[in-house]
């Protein structure tokens, strides 16, 4: 059972990493996308550690981390857009 849990955990982390790489270049990705990917990866790792290396913990942690990372990234994108508008108005 431990081997299955470890395999599921590593598969989840690898899948998230590959999704991030295949979707878009990191440099051109929006903060929302970066936050989602980073939050999901960190959340999956933290969830698995908290729930004794279980796949359930990794899945729940990844979902929660992805959601929180997306929300934070979305706010960062809004702030950057506002700063850009202010700079345009000042010029």
RODO-2510 file (C-alpha; in nm, 4 decimals, decimal comma):
residues 91
     n   res          X          Y          Z
     1     x     0,0000     0,0000     0,0000
     2     x     0,2858     0,2379     0,0784
     3     x     0,4343     0,1804    -0,2678
     4     x     0,0984     0,2614    -0,4291
     5     x     0,0614     0,5820    -0,2264
     6     x     0,4151     0,6921    -0,3071
     7     x     0,3579     0,6155    -0,6765
     8     x     0,0337     0,8135    -0,6814
     9     x     0,1997     1,1033    -0,5012
    10     x     0,4937     1,1148    -0,7401
    11     x     0,2582     1,0808    -1,0375
    12     x     0,0541     1,3779    -0,9174
    13     x     0,3620     1,5975    -0,8725
    14     x     0,5042     1,4920    -1,2098
    15     x     0,1711     1,5543    -1,3802
    16     x     0,1473     1,9025    -1,2370
    17     x     0,5013     1,9849    -1,3408
    18     x     0,4475     1,8558    -1,6939
    19     x     0,1222     2,0472    -1,7230
    20     x     0,2993     2,3667    -1,6325
    21     x     0,5806     2,3072    -1,8785
    22     x     0,3601     2,1995    -2,1657
    23     x     0,0968     2,4696    -2,1299
    24     x     0,3129     2,7725    -2,1790
    25     x     0,6581     2,9121    -2,1282
    26     x     0,7040     3,0181    -1,7674
    27     x     0,8371     3,3597    -1,8704
    28     x     0,5267     3,4509    -2,0707
    29     x     0,2701     3,2922    -1,8372
    30     x     0,0374     3,5174    -1,6421
    31     x     0,0650     3,5400    -1,2652
    32     x    -0,2663     3,3548    -1,2437
    33     x    -0,1235     3,0554    -1,4318
    34     x     0,2037     3,0636    -1,2410
    35     x     0,0168     3,0829    -0,9114
    36     x    -0,2097     2,7926    -1,0031
    37     x     0,0780     2,5668    -1,1009
    38     x     0,2966     2,6606    -0,8050
    39     x     0,0109     2,6432    -0,5568
    40     x    -0,1004     2,3031    -0,6826
    41     x     0,2500     2,1594    -0,6637
    42     x     0,3208     2,2982    -0,3171
    43     x    -0,0272     2,2053    -0,1958
    44     x     0,0058     1,8487    -0,3226
    45     x     0,3366     1,8066    -0,1457
    46     x     0,2104     1,9598     0,1756
    47     x    -0,1126     1,7620     0,1651
    48     x     0,0709     1,4361     0,1187
    49     x     0,3056     1,5122     0,4074
    50     x     0,0216     1,6165     0,6383
    51     x    -0,1888     1,3092     0,5505
    52     x     0,0988     1,0628     0,6004
    53     x     0,2076     1,0445     0,2335
    54     x    -0,1363     0,9510     0,1068
    55     x    -0,2720     1,0140    -0,2409
    56     x    -0,5866     1,1620    -0,0878
    57     x    -0,3809     1,4250     0,0935
    58     x    -0,1906     1,5071    -0,2245
    59     x    -0,5093     1,5474    -0,4263
    60     x    -0,6872     1,7623    -0,1684
    61     x    -0,3757     1,9692    -0,1016
    62     x    -0,3132     2,0152    -0,4739
    63     x    -0,6695     2,1309    -0,5340
    64     x    -0,6642     2,3732    -0,2415
    65     x    -0,3177     2,5028    -0,3275
    66     x    -0,4075     2,5451    -0,6932
    67     x    -0,7195     2,7409    -0,6049
    68     x    -0,5388     2,9688    -0,3601
    69     x    -0,2473     3,0194    -0,5981
    70     x    -0,4884     3,1110    -0,8767
    71     x    -0,6638     3,3692    -0,6632
    72     x    -0,3374     3,5277    -0,5511
    73     x    -0,2047     3,5303    -0,9070
    74     x    -0,5244     3,6867    -1,0351
    75     x    -0,4888     3,9712    -0,7853
    76     x    -0,1257     4,0207    -0,8873
    77     x    -0,2337     4,0417    -1,2531
    78     x    -0,4942     4,3051    -1,1646
    79     x    -0,2377     4,5089    -0,9721
    80     x     0,0084     4,4951    -1,2617
    81     x    -0,2613     4,6113    -1,5043
    82     x    -0,3506     4,9023    -1,2761
    83     x     0,0143     5,0013    -1,2398
    84     x     0,0530     4,9918    -1,6177
    85     x    -0,2516     5,2164    -1,6634
    86     x    -0,1169     5,4638    -1,4081
    87     x     0,2193     5,4756    -1,5873
    88     x     0,0410     5,5336    -1,9202
    89     x    -0,1614     5,8194    -1,7715
    90     x     0,1481     5,9783    -1,6187
    91     x     0,3215     5,9853    -1,9567
***
